[in-house]
Amino acid sequence: MSDLNEKYCCSSNSLEQKNQLHVAIIGSGSGAFASAIKAAEGGARVTIIEGADVIGGCCVNVGCVPSKILIRAAQLAHQQRVNPFDGLENSHPQINRSLLAHQQTTRVDELRGAKYISILESNPALTLLKGYARFKNENTLLVKKVDGSEEELTADRILIATGSTPTIPPINGLTDTPYWTSTEALFAEELPEHLIVIGSSVVALEIAQAYRRLGSHVTVLARHTLLFAEDQLLGEKLTECFEKEGIRVLNNTQASSVSYDGKSFSLDTSEGTLTADKLLISTGRHANTVQLGLANVGVETQKDGAIVVNDKMETSAANIYAAGDCSNMPQFVYVAAAAGSRAGINMTGGDARLDLSTMPAVIFTDPQVATVGLTEEQAMKGGFDVISRVLDMENVPRALANFETDGFIKLVADKPTGKILGAQILAHEGGELIQSAVLAIHNKMTVDDLAGQLFPYLTMVEGLKLCAQTFSKDVKDLSCCAG
């Protein structure tokens, strides 16, 4: 990183640069780089400001990429222990967590080099400035460097793309213990005998199942129930799947205090005292905005610090934009990239907007959780006369052929028109199904439209067609190819 810093930290003061639109971007993650590329295409020179040791933000370094490697490895280990086919003998996998962590790090380094460092090296319009930025005024940033010196940077447009940080709940004694956040859990080189997970949403559940499949005993403490913010059936059925794998799920359970004796954690909970050698805290993330001096420039934030933006990524302050997890947008890397791209266009004179009405979401548990659009409850609150259908995966021929029939597909529709409003899926490889539902909703298809489409036989996505058909008939009465 030192060579990269030396190569890109200095900028020219030529007349040409002074006359060129200057965009400053605080942060170096997916939203920042998507914006930088678009702004450069729009004719701007771009300064990317990053205080961390490495560039790339959360997703490539400590989020999406390493987590999916861990999840996939854990899935393969699980399949060795337990497979559904009579003619295949189960075996006990030999797991070297240290080697797996090394492989994760190697792939992370490769992708960071390919998708971030190489872009800096190949795009002359982009400059990297190492340091932490805060606002002096609407067009001026003060950047504190590692050596303690401070540089003043003036720009015509500024994008805030500083990401988010794990939120740590105020549990008595917790801060005095060596608890894990997702970062430590993803790269740990030893498997705990027993892992307790506090949290009940995306990251908590993905890591909990991965560690169980790698061989640890796992207990999940849910303040309410699993996936409380989603359709109730998703949490209920995923809980059943977790318990079938030996994961202990404690719903409506909170820890009142935590202690650590040098070897194990002790948690006082409403279910009694729990002990484990590792504790993962995964109760959400909050925006990295506290140190930016946003009050100096009148940028509106929510109570949790998230920057309020409109669909053009504009903040309440002129010429200041925001994208990614530091904003009030959903915390998904593809949303961050899309938001950053549109911000880059708009900062250089364009008029791009981001429509999240058909935003897909996937949780990479097994079975996977995949959603788009409105839940039944949301649709009713929105004033729709709602009709819905739930198709158990045991009615999907490919799921039967795979001997993996956990889960369901649910479609929510407007009763008078039949227009599809939302889809909720719990299925093995369910994430591969959801984009078809996205396209159906985006194109304002009805359940009859979807039911009338041709889907290849013995694919999981055929389940969407079958579910659509249940609005007018019993799928058990159909022939094998759901014609």
URSUL-V187036 format. One record per pair of residues at least 12 apart in sequence whose C-alpha atoms are under 8 Angstrom apart, sorted by sequence separation. I is the first residue (numbers start at 1). GAP is how many residues later the second one is. D is the distance in whole Angstrom. If there is no record, write none. Layout:
I:GAP:D  I:GAP:D
This chain:
36:12:8  80:12:7  81:12:7  131:12:6  132:12:5  140:12:7  141:12:5  208:12:7  226:12:8  255:12:6  256:12:6  257:12:8  264:12:6  265:12:6  309:12:8  324:12:4  342:12:7  360:12:5  376:12:7  393:12:5  394:12:7  411:12:5  453:12:7  80:13:6  131:13:5  132:13:7  140:13:6  141:13:6  195:13:8  226:13:7  255:13:6  256:13:6  264:13:4  265:13:7  309:13:7  323:13:6  324:13:7  359:13:6  360:13:8  392:13:8  393:13:6  410:13:6  411:13:7  452:13:8  131:14:4  140:14:4  255:14:4  263:14:6  264:14:7  265:14:7  358:14:6  359:14:7  392:14:8  393:14:6  409:14:7  410:14:5  423:14:7  450:14:8  451:14:5  130:15:6  131:15:6  139:15:6  140:15:6  166:15:7  254:15:6  255:15:7  290:15:7  300:15:7  307:15:7  324:15:7  339:15:7  358:15:5  392:15:6  393:15:5  409:15:6  410:15:6  422:15:8  450:15:6  451:15:7  23:16:7  32:16:8  77:16:6  130:16:8  139:16:5  195:16:8  253:16:7  254:16:6  289:16:6  299:16:6  300:16:6  323:16:5  324:16:7  338:16:7  357:16:6  392:16:4  393:16:7  409:16:5  451:16:8  466:16:7  139:17:6  253:17:6  287:17:7  288:17:8  289:17:7  299:17:5  300:17:8  323:17:5  391:17:5  392:17:6  408:17:6  409:17:6  451:17:5  465:17:8  139:18:7  253:18:7  286:18:7  287:18:6  289:18:8  298:18:7  299:18:5  309:18:7  322:18:8  390:18:7  391:18:5  407:18:7  408:18:5  409:18:8  450:18:6  451:18:5  139:19:7  286:19:7  287:19:5  298:19:6  306:19:8  307:19:6  308:19:6  309:19:7  390:19:6  391:19:6  407:19:5  408:19:6  422:19:7  28:20:7  191:20:8  200:20:7  286:20:7  287:20:8  297:20:7  306:20:5  307:20:4  308:20:6  309:20:8  323:20:7  390:20:4  406:20:8  407:20:5  420:20:7  421:20:6  448:20:7  23:21:6  25:21:7  27:21:7  28:21:7  182:21:7  186:21:8  195:21:7  197:21:7  199:21:7  200:21:7  250:21:8  305:21:8  306:21:5  307:21:6  322:21:8  389:21:6  390:21:7  406:21:6  407:21:8  420:21:6  447:21:5  448:21:7  21:22:7  22:22:6  23:22:6  24:22:6  25:22:6  26:22:6  27:22:6  28:22:6  182:22:8  185:22:8  193:22:8  194:22:5  195:22:6  196:22:6  197:22:6  198:22:6  199:22:6  200:22:5  306:22:5  321:22:7  388:22:7  389:22:6  405:22:8  406:22:7  419:22:8  447:22:7  20:23:8  21:23:5  22:23:5  23:23:5  24:23:5  25:23:5  26:23:5  27:23:5  191:23:8  193:23:5  194:23:5  195:23:5  196:23:5  197:23:5  198:23:5  199:23:6  200:23:7  388:23:6  389:23:7  20:24:6  21:24:6  22:24:6  23:24:6  24:24:6  25:24:6  26:24:7  27:24:8  191:24:8  192:24:6  193:24:6  194:24:6  195:24:6  196:24:6  197:24:6  198:24:7  199:24:7  388:24:4  404:24:7  420:24:7  447:24:7  457:24:6  20:25:7  22:25:8  24:25:7  182:25:8  191:25:7  194:25:8  196:25:8  200:25:7  201:25:6  202:25:8  226:25:7  387:25:6  388:25:6  419:25:6  420:25:6  436:25:8  29:26:7  30:26:7  200:26:5  201:26:5  225:26:5  302:26:8  313:26:7  386:26:7  387:26:5  419:26:6  420:26:5  28:27:5  29:27:4  30:27:7  200:27:6  201:27:8  220:27:7  222:27:7  224:27:6  225:27:6  312:27:8  313:27:8  386:27:6  387:27:6  419:27:4  420:27:6  433:27:7  437:27:8  17:28:8  28:28:5  29:28:4  200:28:8  218:28:8  219:28:6  220:28:6  221:28:6  222:28:6  223:28:6  224:28:4  319:28:7  386:28:5  387:28:5  418:28:5  419:28:6  433:28:5  28:29:6  29:29:7  30:29:8  217:29:8  218:29:5  219:29:5  220:29:5  221:29:5  222:29:5  223:29:5  224:29:7  313:29:7  314:29:8  385:29:6  386:29:5  417:29:7  418:29:6  432:29:8  27:30:7  29:30:8  70:30:8  217:30:7  218:30:6  219:30:6  220:30:6  221:30:6  222:30:6  223:30:5  312:30:7  313:30:6  384:30:6  385:30:6  418:30:7  430:30:8  219:31:7  221:31:8  222:31:6  223:31:6  312:31:7  384:31:8  385:31:7  433:31:8  221:32:6  222:32:7  209:33:7  212:33:8  221:33:7  413:33:8  70:34:8  212:34:8  312:34:7  393:34:7  413:34:7  69:35:6  212:35:7  376:36:6  289:37:7  375:37:7  66:38:6  209:38:8  287:38:6  288:38:6  374:38:7  66:39:7  286:39:8  287:39:4  312:39:7  367:39:7  286:40:7  287:40:7  312:40:6  313:40:8  367:40:7  312:41:5  66:42:7  311:42:5  312:42:7  379:42:7  65:43:7  311:43:5  311:44:7  375:46:8  376:46:8  61:47:6  374:47:6  375:47:6  60:48:6  61:48:8  373:48:6  374:48:5  375:48:7  373:49:4  374:49:7  375:49:7  372:50:6  373:50:6  60:51:7  61:51:7  371:51:8  372:51:5  1:52:7  60:52:6  371:52:6  372:52:7  1:53:7  371:53:5  370:54:6  371:54:6  409:54:7  369:55:8  370:55:5  409:55:7  56:56:6  369:56:6  370:56:6  411:56:7  55:57:8  368:57:8  369:57:5  410:57:7  411:57:7  368:58:6  369:58:7  409:58:7  367:59:6  368:59:5  398:59:8  56:60:6  367:60:5  368:60:6  370:60:6  398:60:5  55:61:7  366:61:8  367:61:4  368:61:6  369:61:6  370:61:5  397:61:6  398:61:6  399:61:7  55:62:8  366:62:6  367:62:7  368:62:5  369:62:7  372:62:7  397:62:8  398:62:6  366:63:8  367:63:7  368:63:6  370:63:8  371:63:7  397:63:8  370:64:6  396:64:7  372:65:7  373:65:8  372:66:6  396:66:7  364:67:8  396:67:6  363:68:8  373:68:8  395:68:8  362:69:6  393:70:8  396:70:8  391:72:8  360:74:7  360:75:7  391:75:8  204:76:8  391:76:5  204:77:8  390:77:7  48:78:7  50:78:7  52:78:8  204:78:5  360:78:7  389:78:7  46:79:6  47:79:6  48:79:6  49:79:6  50:79:6  51:79:5  52:79:8  203:79:7  204:79:7  359:79:7  389:79:8  391:79:8  45:80:5  46:80:5  47:80:5  48:80:5  49:80:5  50:80:5  51:80:4  196:80:6  358:80:6  395:80:8  44:81:7  45:81:6  46:81:6  47:81:6  48:81:6  49:81:6  50:81:6  51:81:5  177:81:8  195:81:6  198:81:8  389:81:7  395:81:8  47:82:7  49:82:6  50:82:6  51:82:8  105:82:8  177:82:7  178:82:8  194:82:5  195:82:7  196:82:6  197:82:6  198:82:6  199:82:7  200:82:8  201:82:8  389:82:6  33:83:7  49:83:7  104:83:8  174:83:7  176:83:8  177:83:6  193:83:8  194:83:6  195:83:5  196:83:5  197:83:5  198:83:5  199:83:5  200:83:7  201:83:8  358:83:7  388:83:8  397:83:8  49:84:7  171:84:7  172:84:6  173:84:6  174:84:5  193:84:7  194:84:7  195:84:6  196:84:6  197:84:6  198:84:6  199:84:5  358:84:6  40:85:6  101:85:8  171:85:6  172:85:4  173:85:5  174:85:7  192:85:6  195:85:7  197:85:7  198:85:7  199:85:8  40:86:7  101:86:5  171:86:5  172:86:6  173:86:6  192:86:6  101:87:7  171:87:7  101:88:6  100:89:8  36:90:7  98:90:8  99:90:8  97:91:8  98:91:4  97:92:5  98:92:6  97:93:6  51:94:8  97:94:7  51:95:8  185:95:7  180:98:7  182:98:7  179:99:7  180:99:6  181:99:6  182:99:7  179:100:5  180:100:5  181:100:5  182:100:7  179:101:6  180:101:6  181:101:6  179:102:7  58:105:7  57:106:7  26:107:7  168:113:7  168:114:8  169:114:7  167:115:8  168:115:7  11:116:7  70:116:7  166:116:7  167:116:6  10:117:8  166:117:7  167:117:6  9:118:6  166:118:6  167:118:5  8:119:5  9:119:5  10:119:8  67:119:6  95:119:7  166:119:4  167:119:6  8:120:5  9:120:5  62:120:8  63:120:8  66:120:7  165:120:5  166:120:6  8:121:7  9:121:7  62:121:6  164:121:6  165:121:5  164:122:5  165:122:6  5:123:7  164:123:4  165:123:6  5:124:7  62:124:7  163:124:6  164:124:5  5:125:7  162:125:8  163:125:6  162:126:6  241:126:8  32:127:8  162:127:7  32:129:6  238:129:8  31:130:6  24:131:6  23:132:6  24:132:8  26:132:8  29:132:7  22:133:5  23:133:6  24:133:6  25:133:6  26:133:6  27:133:7  28:133:7  29:133:8  21:134:8  22:134:5  23:134:5  24:134:5  25:134:5  26:134:5  27:134:5  28:134:8  29:134:8  21:135:6  22:135:7  23:135:6  24:135:6  25:135:6  26:135:6  27:135:5  71:135:7  75:135:7  78:135:5  234:135:7  23:136:8  25:136:7  26:136:6  27:136:7  71:136:7  74:136:5  77:136:6  78:136:7  74:137:7  77:137:6  75:138:7  71:139:5  74:139:5  67:140:8  70:140:7  74:140:5  231:144:6  230:145:8  231:145:8  231:146:8  209:156:7  134:157:7  135:157:6  136:157:8  206:157:7  134:158:4  135:158:5  206:158:6  133:159:7  134:159:5  135:159:7  137:159:6  138:159:6  206:159:5  134:160:8  136:160:7  137:160:6  160:160:8  205:160:7  135:161:7  136:161:8  158:161:6  159:161:6  160:161:6  161:161:6  163:161:6  164:161:5  202:161:6  135:162:7  157:162:5  158:162:5  159:162:5  160:162:4  161:162:5  162:162:8  163:162:5  164:162:6  202:162:8  156:163:7  157:163:6  158:163:6  159:163:5  160:163:6  161:163:6  162:163:7  163:163:5  157:164:8  159:164:7  161:164:8  162:164:6  161:165:6  241:165:7  160:166:8  238:169:8  237:170:7  138:179:8  138:180:8  139:180:8  138:181:8  138:182:7  159:184:8  238:188:8  237:189:8  157:190:6  234:190:8  234:191:8  234:192:7  231:193:7  59:274:7  32:291:8  31:292:6  31:293:6  71:293:8  71:294:8  68:296:8  31:302:8  35:302:8  42:302:8  30:303:7  34:303:6  38:303:6  42:303:7  33:304:8  34:304:7  35:304:8  36:304:8  37:304:8  38:304:8  44:304:7  31:305:5  32:305:8  35:305:4  36:305:8  39:305:4  43:305:7  30:306:7  31:306:4  34:306:5  35:306:4  38:306:5  39:306:6  42:306:6  30:307:5  31:307:7  33:307:7  34:307:5  35:307:7  37:307:7  38:307:6  31:308:7  32:308:6  35:308:6  36:308:6  39:308:7  31:309:4  35:309:4  39:309:6  30:310:8  31:310:7  34:310:7  35:310:8  85:318:8  84:319:6  84:320:8  23:324:8  21:327:8
